[in-house]
Amino acid sequence: MVSADSQEELRALKEQLELDFALLSDPEARVITAYGLAHPEGGPDGETIAIPSEILVRSDGTIAWQHVAARIQERAAPARILAELAHL
């Protein structure tokens, strides 16, 4: 996961949710912007946040599949993501 949140915020979230995968901090939104997923001034304090998205990236760096949310509450269904992974 890549987030515009700080490393400290992500560390606390990972601990709170007991996640077993990496949470990557991108507070300057470089990666988020490179993938076209920046929502300028979308945060509660007017900061840039990431548009909720799920992206499967091949080992060569190309995008194999992506789902970009039309609204903040939208996420791809886990079954859909697993089905896409099976095709890689």
N, CA, C and O atoms as a GROMACS GRO file, in nm:
protein
  352
    1MET      N    1   0.084  -0.116   0.000
    1MET     CA    2   0.000   0.000   0.000
    1MET      C    3   0.089   0.124   0.000
    1MET      O    4   0.189   0.129   0.071
    2VAL      N    5   0.052   0.222  -0.080
    2VAL     CA    6   0.121   0.351  -0.082
    2VAL      C    7   0.019   0.456  -0.038
    2VAL      O    8  -0.093   0.461  -0.088
    3SER      N    9   0.060   0.539   0.056
    3SER     CA   10  -0.029   0.639   0.113
    3SER      C   11   0.044   0.773   0.125
    3SER      O   12   0.166   0.776   0.138
    4ALA      N   13  -0.031   0.880   0.121
    4ALA     CA   14   0.026   1.013   0.144
    4ALA      C   15   0.047   1.039   0.292
    4ALA      O   16   0.102   1.143   0.329
    5ASP      N   17   0.005   0.948   0.377
    5ASP     CA   18   0.022   0.962   0.522
    5ASP      C   19   0.170   0.950   0.561
    5ASP      O   20   0.250   0.892   0.488
    6SER      N   21   0.204   1.005   0.676
    6SER     CA   22   0.342   1.000   0.725
    6SER      C   23   0.378   0.858   0.769
    6SER      O   24   0.291   0.775   0.793
    7GLN      N   25   0.508   0.833   0.780
    7GLN     CA   26   0.556   0.703   0.826
    7GLN      C   27   0.501   0.672   0.965
    7GLN      O   28   0.464   0.558   0.994
    8GLU      N   29   0.495   0.771   1.051
    8GLU     CA   30   0.444   0.752   1.187
    8GLU      C   31   0.298   0.709   1.186
    8GLU      O   32   0.258   0.618   1.258
    9GLU      N   33   0.217   0.777   1.103
    9GLU     CA   34   0.075   0.742   1.094
    9GLU      C   35   0.058   0.599   1.041
    9GLU      O   36  -0.025   0.523   1.092
   10LEU      N   37   0.136   0.563   0.940
   10LEU     CA   38   0.125   0.429   0.883
   10LEU      C   39   0.175   0.322   0.980
   10LEU      O   40   0.118   0.213   0.984
   11ARG      N   41   0.279   0.352   1.055
   11ARG     CA   42   0.330   0.257   1.155
   11ARG      C   43   0.220   0.228   1.259
   11ARG      O   44   0.198   0.113   1.296
   12ALA      N   45   0.153   0.333   1.305
   12ALA     CA   46   0.046   0.318   1.404
   12ALA      C   47  -0.071   0.238   1.345
   12ALA      O   48  -0.128   0.152   1.412
   13LEU      N   49  -0.106   0.268   1.220
   13LEU     CA   50  -0.216   0.196   1.154
   13LEU      C   51  -0.182   0.048   1.138
   13LEU      O   52  -0.266  -0.038   1.166
   14LYS      N   53  -0.062   0.019   1.094
   14LYS     CA   54  -0.019  -0.119   1.074
   14LYS      C   55  -0.026  -0.196   1.207
   14LYS      O   56  -0.071  -0.310   1.211
   15GLU      N   57   0.020  -0.133   1.313
   15GLU     CA   58   0.016  -0.196   1.444
   15GLU      C   59  -0.129  -0.216   1.491
   15GLU      O   60  -0.165  -0.323   1.540
   16GLN      N   61  -0.210  -0.113   1.477
   16GLN     CA   62  -0.350  -0.118   1.520
   16GLN      C   63  -0.427  -0.229   1.448
   16GLN      O   64  -0.504  -0.302   1.511
   17LEU      N   65  -0.406  -0.242   1.317
   17LEU     CA   66  -0.480  -0.340   1.237
   17LEU      C   67  -0.408  -0.474   1.225
   17LEU      O   68  -0.460  -0.568   1.166
   18GLU      N   69  -0.287  -0.482   1.283
   18GLU     CA   70  -0.207  -0.604   1.279
   18GLU      C   71  -0.186  -0.653   1.135
   18GLU      O   72  -0.207  -0.770   1.105
   19LEU      N   73  -0.146  -0.561   1.049
   19LEU     CA   74  -0.125  -0.592   0.908
   19LEU      C   75   0.009  -0.662   0.888
   19LEU      O   76   0.106  -0.632   0.957
   20ASP      N   77   0.013  -0.756   0.794
   20ASP     CA   78   0.138  -0.828   0.768
   20ASP      C   79   0.197  -0.794   0.632
   20ASP      O   80   0.268  -0.875   0.572
   21PHE      N   81   0.168  -0.673   0.584
   21PHE     CA   82   0.226  -0.627   0.458
   21PHE      C   83   0.274  -0.483   0.476
   21PHE      O   84   0.234  -0.414   0.569
   22ALA      N   85   0.358  -0.440   0.386
   22ALA     CA   86   0.420  -0.308   0.396
   22ALA      C   87   0.321  -0.197   0.364
   22ALA      O   88   0.236  -0.209   0.275
   23LEU      N   89   0.334  -0.089   0.438
   23LEU     CA   90   0.261   0.034   0.412
   23LEU      C   91   0.367   0.139   0.378
   23LEU      O   92   0.451   0.171   0.462
   24LEU      N   93   0.362   0.192   0.258
   24LEU     CA   94   0.466   0.284   0.211
   24LEU      C   95   0.417   0.428   0.219
   24LEU      O   96   0.308   0.461   0.172
   25SER      N   97   0.499   0.512   0.278
   25SER     CA   98   0.466   0.653   0.296
   25SER      C   99   0.515   0.734   0.177
   25SER      O  100   0.630   0.722   0.135
   26ASP      N  101   0.427   0.816   0.122
   26ASP     CA  102   0.459   0.903   0.009
   26ASP      C  103   0.405   1.044   0.040
   26ASP      O  104   0.318   1.094  -0.032
   27PRO      N  105   0.456   1.108   0.148
   27PRO     CA  106   0.398   1.236   0.191
   27PRO      C  107   0.412   1.347   0.089
   27PRO      O  108   0.336   1.445   0.095
   28GLU      N  109   0.505   1.337  -0.003
   28GLU     CA  110   0.518   1.439  -0.108
   28GLU      C  111   0.442   1.401  -0.233
   28GLU      O  112   0.446   1.473  -0.334
   29ALA      N  113   0.371   1.288  -0.229
   29ALA     CA  114   0.283   1.240  -0.336
   29ALA      C  115   0.354   1.217  -0.469
   29ALA      O  116   0.294   1.233  -0.575
   30ARG      N  117   0.481   1.180  -0.465
   30ARG     CA  118   0.556   1.156  -0.589
   30ARG      C  119   0.507   1.031  -0.662
   30ARG      O  120   0.478   1.036  -0.781
   31VAL      N  121   0.496   0.920  -0.589
   31VAL     CA  122   0.450   0.796  -0.652
   31VAL      C  123   0.302   0.807  -0.688
   31VAL      O  124   0.261   0.767  -0.797
   32ILE      N  125   0.225   0.862  -0.597
   32ILE     CA  126   0.081   0.880  -0.620
   32ILE      C  127   0.058   0.963  -0.746
   32ILE      O  128  -0.028   0.930  -0.828
   33THR      N  129   0.135   1.070  -0.762
   33THR     CA  130   0.123   1.156  -0.880
   33THR      C  131   0.170   1.084  -1.005
   33THR      O  132   0.108   1.096  -1.111
   34ALA      N  133   0.280   1.009  -0.994
   34ALA     CA  134   0.333   0.937  -1.111
   34ALA      C  135   0.231   0.838  -1.166
   34ALA      O  136   0.227   0.814  -1.287
   35TYR      N  137   0.150   0.780  -1.080
   35TYR     CA  138   0.047   0.687  -1.126
   35TYR      C  139  -0.085   0.757  -1.159
   35TYR      O  140  -0.184   0.691  -1.191
   36GLY      N  141  -0.087   0.889  -1.151
   36GLY     CA  142  -0.207   0.965  -1.184
   36GLY      C  143  -0.317   0.953  -1.080
   36GLY      O  144  -0.435   0.963  -1.112
   37LEU      N  145  -0.278   0.932  -0.954
   37LEU     CA  146  -0.376   0.905  -0.849
   37LEU      C  147  -0.379   1.012  -0.740
   37LEU      O  148  -0.432   0.988  -0.631
   38ALA      N  149  -0.324   1.128  -0.767
   38ALA     CA  150  -0.326   1.236  -0.668
   38ALA      C  151  -0.460   1.309  -0.673
   38ALA      O  152  -0.513   1.339  -0.780
   39HIS      N  153  -0.512   1.337  -0.556
   39HIS     CA  154  -0.633   1.418  -0.542
   39HIS      C  155  -0.592   1.546  -0.467
   39HIS      O  156  -0.601   1.551  -0.344
   40PRO      N  157  -0.546   1.647  -0.541
   40PRO     CA  158  -0.500   1.770  -0.477
   40PRO      C  159  -0.610   1.832  -0.390
   40PRO      O  160  -0.726   1.843  -0.432
   41GLU      N  161  -0.570   1.871  -0.270
   41GLU     CA  162  -0.660   1.936  -0.175
   41GLU      C  163  -0.778   1.848  -0.136
   41GLU      O  164  -0.882   1.898  -0.093
   42GLY      N  165  -0.764   1.716  -0.152
   42GLY     CA  166  -0.874   1.624  -0.120
   42GLY      C  167  -0.882   1.584   0.026
   42GLY      O  168  -0.982   1.526   0.070
   43GLY      N  169  -0.777   1.613   0.100
   43GLY     CA  170  -0.774   1.576   0.242
   43GLY      C  171  -0.853   1.673   0.327
   43GLY      O  172  -0.889   1.781   0.281
   44PRO      N  173  -0.880   1.635   0.451
   44PRO     CA  174  -0.962   1.718   0.539
   44PRO      C  175  -0.902   1.857   0.567
   44PRO      O  176  -0.975   1.951   0.596
   45ASP      N  177  -0.770   1.868   0.557
   45ASP     CA  178  -0.704   1.996   0.579
   45ASP      C  179  -0.653   2.057   0.449
   45ASP      O  180  -0.567   2.145   0.450
   46GLY      N  181  -0.706   2.010   0.335
   46GLY     CA  182  -0.667   2.063   0.206
   46GLY      C  183  -0.540   2.005   0.149
   46GLY      O  184  -0.488   2.054   0.049
   47GLU      N  185  -0.487   1.899   0.212
   47GLU     CA  186  -0.365   1.836   0.162
   47GLU      C  187  -0.397   1.742   0.047
   47GLU      O  188  -0.511   1.701   0.027
   48THR      N  189  -0.293   1.708  -0.029
   48THR     CA  190  -0.308   1.610  -0.137
   48THR      C  191  -0.320   1.472  -0.077
   48THR      O  192  -0.241   1.434   0.010
   49ILE      N  193  -0.417   1.396  -0.123
   49ILE     CA  194  -0.433   1.257  -0.080
   49ILE      C  195  -0.438   1.169  -0.204
   49ILE      O  196  -0.451   1.218  -0.316
   50ALA      N  197  -0.428   1.040  -0.183
   50ALA     CA  198  -0.437   0.944  -0.293
   50ALA      C  199  -0.583   0.909  -0.320
   50ALA      O  200  -0.663   0.894  -0.228
   51ILE      N  201  -0.616   0.896  -0.447
   51ILE     CA  202  -0.746   0.843  -0.486
   51ILE      C  203  -0.742   0.693  -0.453
   51ILE      O  204  -0.648   0.625  -0.493
   52PRO      N  205  -0.841   0.642  -0.381
   52PRO     CA  206  -0.840   0.498  -0.349
   52PRO      C  207  -0.831   0.414  -0.476
   52PRO      O  208  -0.911   0.430  -0.568
   53SER      N  209  -0.733   0.326  -0.479
   53SER     CA  210  -0.707   0.246  -0.599
   53SER      C  211  -0.642   0.115  -0.561
   53SER      O  212  -0.574   0.105  -0.458
   54GLU      N  213  -0.662   0.017  -0.643
   54GLU     CA  214  -0.591  -0.109  -0.632
   54GLU      C  215  -0.522  -0.131  -0.765
   54GLU      O  216  -0.585  -0.125  -0.870
   55ILE      N  217  -0.392  -0.156  -0.760
   55ILE     CA  218  -0.313  -0.171  -0.882
   55ILE      C  219  -0.226  -0.294  -0.869
   55ILE      O  220  -0.158  -0.312  -0.768
   56LEU      N  221  -0.228  -0.378  -0.969
   56LEU     CA  222  -0.139  -0.493  -0.976
   56LEU      C  223  -0.028  -0.458  -1.075
   56LEU      O  224  -0.055  -0.432  -1.192
   57VAL      N  225   0.094  -0.458  -1.027
   57VAL     CA  226   0.209  -0.417  -1.108
   57VAL      C  227   0.294  -0.540  -1.137
   57VAL      O  228   0.332  -0.614  -1.046
   58ARG      N  229   0.323  -0.560  -1.265
   58ARG     CA  230   0.411  -0.672  -1.305
   58ARG      C  231   0.554  -0.646  -1.258
   58ARG      O  232   0.589  -0.534  -1.222
   59SER      N  233   0.634  -0.750  -1.257
   59SER     CA  234   0.773  -0.737  -1.213
   59SER      C  235   0.853  -0.640  -1.301
   59SER      O  236   0.955  -0.587  -1.257
   60ASP      N  237   0.808  -0.617  -1.424
   60ASP     CA  238   0.879  -0.522  -1.510
   60ASP      C  239   0.830  -0.377  -1.491
   60ASP      O  240   0.874  -0.286  -1.562
   61GLY      N  241   0.740  -0.358  -1.394
   61GLY     CA  242   0.692  -0.224  -1.362
   61GLY      C  243   0.567  -0.180  -1.436
   61GLY      O  244   0.514  -0.073  -1.408
   62THR      N  245   0.519  -0.259  -1.532
   62THR     CA  246   0.399  -0.222  -1.605
   62THR      C  247   0.274  -0.261  -1.525
   62THR      O  248   0.278  -0.354  -1.445
   63ILE      N  249   0.167  -0.191  -1.548
   63ILE     CA  250   0.042  -0.218  -1.477
   63ILE      C  251  -0.031  -0.332  -1.546
   63ILE      O  252  -0.060  -0.326  -1.665
   64ALA      N  253  -0.061  -0.436  -1.469
   64ALA     CA  254  -0.133  -0.552  -1.521
   64ALA      C  255  -0.284  -0.531  -1.508
   64ALA      O  256  -0.361  -0.575  -1.594
   65TRP      N  257  -0.325  -0.464  -1.402
   65TRP     CA  258  -0.468  -0.441  -1.376
   65TRP      C  259  -0.480  -0.328  -1.275
   65TRP      O  260  -0.394  -0.313  -1.188
   66GLN      N  261  -0.587  -0.250  -1.288
   66GLN     CA  262  -0.610  -0.146  -1.189
   66GLN      C  263  -0.758  -0.117  -1.173
   66GLN      O  264  -0.838  -0.133  -1.265
   67HIS      N  265  -0.790  -0.075  -1.055
   67HIS     CA  266  -0.924  -0.025  -1.023
   67HIS      C  267  -0.904   0.109  -0.955
   67HIS      O  268  -0.840   0.116  -0.850
   68VAL      N  269  -0.958   0.214  -1.012
   68VAL     CA  270  -0.948   0.347  -0.954
   68VAL      C  271  -1.089   0.388  -0.912
   68VAL      O  272  -1.182   0.389  -0.992
   69ALA      N  273  -1.102   0.423  -0.785
   69ALA     CA  274  -1.234   0.454  -0.729
   69ALA      C  275  -1.292   0.582  -0.788
   69ALA      O  276  -1.221   0.678  -0.815
   70ALA      N  277  -1.423   0.579  -0.809
   70ALA     CA  278  -1.494   0.698  -0.853
   70ALA      C  279  -1.533   0.785  -0.732
   70ALA      O  280  -1.558   0.905  -0.747
   71ARG      N  281  -1.537   0.724  -0.614
   71ARG     CA  282  -1.566   0.796  -0.490
   71ARG      C  283  -1.485   0.733  -0.377
   71ARG      O  284  -1.441   0.619  -0.388
   72ILE      N  285  -1.465   0.805  -0.271
   72ILE     CA  286  -1.371   0.765  -0.166
   72ILE      C  287  -1.407   0.631  -0.099
   72ILE      O  288  -1.318   0.559  -0.055
   73GLN      N  289  -1.535   0.598  -0.092
   73GLN     CA  290  -1.577   0.476  -0.025
   73GLN      C  291  -1.562   0.351  -0.112
   73GLN      O  292  -1.574   0.239  -0.061
   74GLU      N  293  -1.537   0.367  -0.237
   74GLU     CA  294  -1.535   0.255  -0.333
   74GLU      C  295  -1.402   0.180  -0.329
   74GLU      O  296  -1.295   0.241  -0.328
   75ARG      N  297  -1.410   0.049  -0.327
   75ARG     CA  298  -1.292  -0.038  -0.333
   75ARG      C  299  -1.326  -0.158  -0.421
   75ARG      O  300  -1.442  -0.198  -0.432
   76ALA      N  301  -1.225  -0.216  -0.484
   76ALA     CA  302  -1.246  -0.338  -0.561
   76ALA      C  303  -1.272  -0.453  -0.463
   76ALA      O  304  -1.214  -0.458  -0.354
   77ALA      N  305  -1.358  -0.543  -0.502
   77ALA     CA  306  -1.387  -0.660  -0.419
   77ALA      C  307  -1.264  -0.750  -0.412
   77ALA      O  308  -1.198  -0.772  -0.513
   78PRO      N  309  -1.231  -0.802  -0.293
   78PRO     CA  310  -1.116  -0.892  -0.281
   78PRO      C  311  -1.120  -1.008  -0.379
   78PRO      O  312  -1.016  -1.047  -0.432
   79ALA      N  313  -1.237  -1.064  -0.403
   79ALA     CA  314  -1.248  -1.176  -0.498
   79ALA      C  315  -1.206  -1.134  -0.638
   79ALA      O  316  -1.144  -1.211  -0.711
   80ARG      N  317  -1.238  -1.012  -0.676
   80ARG     CA  318  -1.198  -0.960  -0.807
   80ARG      C  319  -1.047  -0.948  -0.818
   80ARG      O  320  -0.988  -0.984  -0.920
   81ILE      N  321  -0.985  -0.897  -0.713
   81ILE     CA  322  -0.840  -0.880  -0.712
   81ILE      C  323  -0.772  -1.017  -0.720
   81ILE      O  324  -0.676  -1.035  -0.795
   82LEU      N  325  -0.822  -1.114  -0.643
   82LEU     CA  326  -0.766  -1.248  -0.647
   82LEU      C  327  -0.782  -1.312  -0.785
   82LEU      O  328  -0.691  -1.381  -0.832
   83ALA      N  329  -0.895  -1.289  -0.849
   83ALA     CA  330  -0.916  -1.343  -0.983
   83ALA      C  331  -0.816  -1.282  -1.082
   83ALA      O  332  -0.764  -1.352  -1.169
   84GLU      N  333  -0.790  -1.153  -1.069
   84GLU     CA  334  -0.693  -1.088  -1.157
   84GLU      C  335  -0.552  -1.141  -1.131
   84GLU      O  336  -0.475  -1.162  -1.224
   85LEU      N  337  -0.519  -1.163  -1.004
   85LEU     CA  338  -0.388  -1.219  -0.971
   85LEU      C  339  -0.369  -1.357  -1.034
   85LEU      O  340  -0.258  -1.391  -1.075
   86ALA      N  341  -0.474  -1.434  -1.041
   86ALA     CA  342  -0.466  -1.569  -1.098
   86ALA      C  343  -0.430  -1.566  -1.246
   86ALA      O  344  -0.377  -1.663  -1.299
   87HIS      N  345  -0.458  -1.452  -1.313
   87HIS     CA  346  -0.428  -1.438  -1.456
   87HIS      C  347  -0.286  -1.391  -1.484
   87HIS      O  348  -0.244  -1.389  -1.600
   88LEU      N  349  -0.214  -1.353  -1.382
   88LEU     CA  350  -0.077  -1.302  -1.403
   88LEU      C  351   0.022  -1.413  -1.418
   88LEU      O  352   0.141  -1.388  -1.437
   0.00000   0.00000   0.00000
